[in-house]
């Protein structure tokens, strides 16, 4: 496991925990935002990228968002294949409503976390 992967994992974990908490409280929009933030943080490391897409898939299934679930299945497979090759669009939030290859701006707070993990 790379140094970056080790350093970024706690931040990904924190976003996934926040997503679970918000979902349990019935705040589904906010829960998915935390999943997207976890995706932005973890997409440069295969294990975290795959794990976040799996969590997005499970969220979609629990909440009967079948279009999102279908989109997450192909992203889950693509994450396993393309991440190792370095083919990840920076800032992409990972939801099925976004092209999987589209670069997006990284929020300032997440950029700081990413920079610290890369240092």
N, C-alpha and C positions, 0 to 999 in steps of 0.2 A: 504494500500500500504506500502511495506517495506521501510526502510530507504535507502537501496541500490537502490530500484526502483526510489525513489525520486531523489537521487543523480546522478544516471546514465542517467536519462531522458534528461537533457540538452545536454549531449554529443551525445546521439543517435540522438536527434533533429538536432544537428549541422551536423552530417554525412548525414542525410536525406536531409537537405537543400543543402548541397554541391552536393549531387547526383542530385537533381532537377536542380540546376544551370548548372552542367556539361551536363546533358541531353538536356537542353534548348539550350546550345551552340553547340550541336551536338557531344559532346565528350562521346560517349556511353560506351566505355571501362572504362573510368575514372568514369563515373556515376555509373557503376555497382560496381567498386571497393569501392566507398563510401557506397553503399548499403551493401556490404560484411562487411565493417568496422562497420557499424551500427549493423549488425547482431552479430558480435563478442562482441560488447559492451552490447547489449540488450538481449542476449540469456538466461541470468540467471533470468530474470523476465518475467513472462508470458505475461503481457500486451505489453511490448516492443518487445518481441520475435514474438508474433503473428502479431503485427503491421509491423515489418520489413518484414516478409514473405509476407504480403499483399502488401506492397510497391514493393517488388521484383516481385510479380505476375503481378501487374499493369504495371511495367516497361516492363516486357517481352511481355505482350499483346500489349502495345503501339508500341513496336518495332518488332512485328510479330515474336517473338522468342517462338514459340509454344511448343517446347520441354521443354524449361526453364519454361514456364507458367505451364505446366502440372506438372513438378517437384515441383513447388512452391505450387500448390494446396494441395498436400499430406503433404508437410512440414508445411503449414499453419495449417492444422488439427493436425498434430503431435505436433507442438509447443504448441497448446492449451492443449493437453493431457499430454505430457511428461515433459514439463517445471515445472509444479507444483510438479511433483514427483521428480524433481531434476535430470532427465535423459537428460542432455545436454552435449555434448562433447566439452570441452573447446577449443576455438580457431576456431571451425568449421565456415567456411565462409558462409554457407547457400545456396550456389548455387546448381543447379540441377546436376552440373558436379562433385559434391563431395558427397560421401556416407554420409548420414545424421547422422551417428553415429561415424564418424571418428574424433578423436582428432587431432588438428593441432596446430602448434606454434602460440602464440599470439605475434603480433608485439610489440616491446618495448614501443612505445608511447601509445598503447592501454592498455598494461599491467599496465602502470603507472596510467592511467585514472581509470581502474578497481580497482586497489589497493586503490586509493584515495576515490572512491565511497564506498568501503567496510570498510574503517577506521571509 
